[in-house]
Amino acid sequence: MPEGLGIDRPVRAFVSLPCPADLRGSIARKIAEWRELGADVTWVDAASSHLTLRFLGNADPGRLDRFTARLGDVARSADPVEARPGSTGAFPGWGRPRVLWLAVESGGAIERLAEAVEVSSREAGFDPEDRRFTPHLTLGRVRGPRGARRAASAVRAWKAGGAYEAIREVVLYKSELAAGGARHTALARYPIG
């Protein structure tokens, strides 16, 4: 059985897949363009872009250790993940977007991995996730009305394109909220397959 993470107090944590390198570069270029729109949108730092499989919330050390003991097995037994960009979207919708995002297509591999992570999180004592899983990369968060429609229109019109790229690991992150945005620190990495 794997050793614990050495965490002695609750931490805000989530499980994710890193964004593939070519897609990360494409996102960085588009976000540089969209920043010029002057919209009240907080754009992501493409260098830390990730696809969240499961947000764990404030996880106590015991529950987190039980979960990570299962997570390595989940990653090892997962199908290889080859992903490419899909269409853009907005939560809750394009009419009043709060989050602008890019779908990620994988022929179902990401969805199967997310389901296995969900099962393992429940077995470790986490509450079930109540939202439907949508494999996506967050591009930006709308903070106010200034330029929001213009930014949403630009994102909606983007056709990312791109070839399939391998995603080779699952990462457990600690997330710390700060004035400049959340800071993510990798707690553990698990190879896929």
Residue pairs with C-beta under 8 A, 6 or more apart in sequence:
1 69
2 68
2 69
2 72
4 61
4 65
4 68
5 61
5 64
5 65
5 68
5 187
5 188
7 61
7 64
7 65
7 187
8 61
9 61
10 58
10 59
10 60
10 61
11 58
11 59
11 64
11 174
11 187
12 56
12 57
12 58
12 59
12 174
12 175
12 176
12 177
13 56
13 57
13 59
13 64
13 172
13 173
13 174
13 175
13 187
14 52
14 53
14 54
14 55
14 56
14 172
14 173
14 175
15 52
15 53
15 54
15 56
15 71
15 117
15 121
15 170
15 171
15 172
15 173
16 50
16 51
16 52
16 53
16 170
16 171
16 173
17 50
17 51
17 53
17 81
17 83
17 110
17 113
17 167
17 169
17 170
17 171
18 49
18 50
18 51
18 167
18 169
18 171
19 27
19 46
19 49
19 50
19 51
19 137
20 83
20 165
20 166
20 167
21 165
22 162
22 163
22 165
23 83
23 84
23 85
23 137
23 160
23 162
23 165
24 46
24 47
24 49
25 46
26 85
26 160
26 162
27 44
27 46
27 49
27 102
27 137
27 139
27 160
28 46
28 47
30 139
30 158
30 160
31 43
31 44
31 46
31 139
31 140
33 154
34 41
34 43
34 139
34 140
34 151
34 154
34 155
35 43
37 147
37 150
37 151
37 154
38 146
38 147
39 142
39 146
39 147
39 148
39 150
39 151
40 142
40 143
40 144
40 145
40 146
40 147
40 148
41 100
41 140
41 141
41 142
41 143
41 147
41 148
41 151
42 140
42 141
42 143
42 181
43 139
43 140
44 137
44 138
44 139
44 140
48 184
49 137
49 138
50 137
50 171
50 173
50 184
51 83
51 104
51 110
51 135
51 136
51 137
53 110
53 113
53 114
53 117
53 133
53 170
54 114
54 117
54 118
54 121
54 129
55 129
56 64
56 67
56 121
56 126
57 126
59 67
59 126
63 124
63 125
63 126
64 124
66 123
66 124
66 125
67 120
67 121
67 124
67 126
68 172
68 187
68 188
70 120
70 123
70 124
71 117
71 120
71 170
71 172
71 188
71 190
72 190
74 113
74 116
74 117
74 120
74 170
74 190
75 113
75 169
75 170
75 190
75 191
75 192
75 193
76 190
76 191
76 192
76 193
77 116
78 109
78 112
78 113
78 116
78 170
78 192
78 193
79 109
79 112
79 113
79 193
80 109
80 166
80 192
80 193
81 106
81 109
81 110
81 113
81 166
81 167
81 168
81 192
82 106
82 107
82 109
82 164
82 165
82 166
82 167
83 104
83 105
83 106
83 109
83 110
83 135
83 164
83 165
83 167
84 104
84 105
84 106
84 162
84 163
84 164
84 165
85 102
85 103
85 104
85 105
85 160
85 161
85 162
86 102
86 103
86 104
86 105
86 160
87 102
87 103
87 159
88 100
88 101
88 102
88 103
88 139
88 155
88 156
88 158
88 160
89 100
89 101
89 102
89 103
89 134
89 136
90 97
90 98
90 99
90 100
90 101
90 152
90 155
90 156
91 97
91 98
91 99
91 101
92 98
94 152
94 156
97 142
97 148
97 152
98 141
98 142
99 138
99 140
99 141
99 142
100 138
100 139
100 140
100 141
100 142
100 151
100 152
100 155
101 136
101 137
101 138
101 139
102 136
102 137
102 139
102 158
102 160
103 134
103 135
103 136
104 110
104 135
104 136
104 137
105 135
106 135
110 135
111 133
111 135
113 170
113 192
114 133
114 135
115 133
117 170
118 128
118 129
118 133
121 129
122 128
139 155
140 151
140 155
142 148
142 151
142 152
167 192
168 191
168 192
169 189
169 190
169 191
169 192
170 189
170 190
170 192
171 186
171 188
171 189
171 190
172 186
172 187
172 188
172 189
172 190
173 184
173 185
173 186
173 187
174 184
174 185
174 187
175 182
175 183
175 184
176 182
176 183
176 184
176 185
